[in-house]
Amino acid sequence: MFRISWVLTDALAVGPAPRAQRHLDRLEGEGVKAVLSLASADEAPLALGIEERFAWKRLVLPDHRSERVVQPDELAQALELVNGLRQHGSVFVHCVAAMERSPLVCIGWLMQERHLSREQALDYLMQVHPGTNPLPEQLSALDTFTH
């Protein structure tokens, strides 16, 4: 099932990789204008035409299958991309299953944009996007964003 969760209505949404044309149609129908992909093309082959239909960027972040943990500078880069894509309108952030990497970036965004603590941002995201489950070592990379 292709489920889109709005982190902030008409600003930021999170969900799984859009692998089919109907997923792209659904994103357009929801008003999404830009997409940030955090998974590699091998992990999550995307529907054809995503680059033509949306402002689109890819930044591959490591997940639990990787031999390394996401670094604060990588999260900062992801947040810069989100903020740049926001110039086009609503942004959809995805990884493969929207459990670790894309929720992590959304938590960082909430910390930066809404000045929430890491715990507040995590609690909020778990409410609006059930299935949010970043690993403790991934969350620790957000400590540099704490206000």
C-alpha positions in Angstrom: 0.0 0.0 0.0 1.3 3.5 -0.9 0.6 5.6 2.1 1.4 9.3 2.2 1.6 10.9 5.7 1.6 14.7 6.0 4.2 15.9 8.5 2.9 19.4 7.9 0.0 19.9 5.5 1.0 21.3 2.2 4.7 21.5 3.2 6.3 18.1 4.0 5.1 14.6 3.5 6.7 11.2 4.1 6.1 7.7 2.7 7.5 4.7 0.8 9.3 4.8 -2.5 6.9 5.7 -5.4 7.5 2.7 -7.6 4.4 2.9 -9.9 2.8 5.5 -12.1 -0.3 5.4 -9.8 2.0 6.4 -7.0 3.2 9.5 -8.9 -0.5 10.2 -9.8 -1.4 10.0 -6.1 1.5 12.4 -5.2 0.3 14.9 -7.8 -3.2 14.5 -6.5 -2.1 15.3 -3.0 -0.4 18.5 -4.3 3.2 17.3 -4.0 5.6 19.3 -6.2 9.0 17.9 -5.2 10.5 14.6 -4.1 13.6 13.7 -2.1 14.8 10.2 -2.5 17.0 8.8 0.3 17.4 5.3 -1.1 19.6 4.1 -4.0 18.1 3.2 -7.4 19.0 -0.4 -6.7 17.1 -0.4 -3.3 14.0 1.2 -4.6 13.6 1.6 -8.4 11.3 4.6 -8.9 8.5 5.0 -11.4 9.5 6.3 -14.8 9.0 10.0 -15.3 9.5 11.1 -11.7 12.1 13.7 -12.9 9.7 15.1 -15.4 6.7 15.3 -13.1 8.4 16.7 -9.9 11.4 18.7 -8.8 13.5 15.7 -7.8 16.8 15.0 -5.9 18.5 11.9 -4.6 20.8 11.7 -1.5 21.4 8.1 -0.5 21.6 7.7 3.3 22.6 4.5 5.1 20.0 2.3 6.9 20.2 -0.7 9.2 21.6 -2.8 6.4 24.6 -0.5 5.9 27.9 -1.0 7.6 27.9 2.6 8.8 25.6 5.0 10.5 24.2 8.2 9.0 26.4 11.2 9.9 25.2 14.6 11.1 26.7 16.3 8.0 24.6 13.9 5.8 21.5 14.8 7.7 22.4 18.5 7.3 22.8 18.0 3.5 19.4 16.2 3.4 17.7 19.1 5.2 19.4 21.6 2.8 17.9 19.6 -0.1 14.4 19.6 1.6 14.6 23.4 2.1 15.7 23.9 -1.5 12.9 21.7 -2.9 10.4 23.6 -0.7 10.9 26.5 -3.2 8.8 24.4 -5.6 6.0 23.6 -3.1 5.2 20.6 -1.0 8.0 18.0 -0.6 7.6 14.2 -0.4 10.5 12.5 1.4 11.0 8.8 0.9 13.4 5.9 1.4 12.3 2.3 0.8 9.6 1.7 3.4 9.5 5.0 5.3 10.6 3.5 8.6 14.1 4.8 9.2 15.7 7.3 6.9 12.9 9.4 5.6 11.3 9.7 9.1 14.7 10.7 10.4 15.0 13.5 8.0 11.5 14.6 8.8 12.3 14.6 12.5 15.4 16.8 11.7 13.2 19.1 9.7 10.7 19.5 12.6 13.6 20.2 14.9 14.9 22.9 12.7 11.7 24.4 11.3 9.4 24.0 14.3 12.0 24.2 17.0 10.9 20.9 18.6 13.2 18.8 20.7 14.2 15.4 19.3 11.8 13.6 21.5 8.9 16.0 20.7 9.6 15.6 16.9 9.9 11.8 17.2 6.6 11.6 19.2 4.8 13.8 16.8 6.1 11.9 13.7 5.1 8.6 15.3 1.6 9.9 15.6 1.2 11.3 12.1 3.2 8.5 10.4 2.8 5.1 12.2 5.7 2.9 11.4 8.3 5.5 12.1 11.2 3.6 13.6 14.6 5.1 13.3 17.4 3.4 15.2 18.8 5.0 18.3 22.2 5.4 16.6 20.4 7.2 13.7 18.6 9.5 16.1 21.9 10.4 17.8 23.0 12.0 14.5 20.2 14.6 15.2 21.9 15.8 18.4 23.7 18.4 16.5 20.4 20.0 15.5 19.1 20.4 19.1 18.1 23.9 19.9 
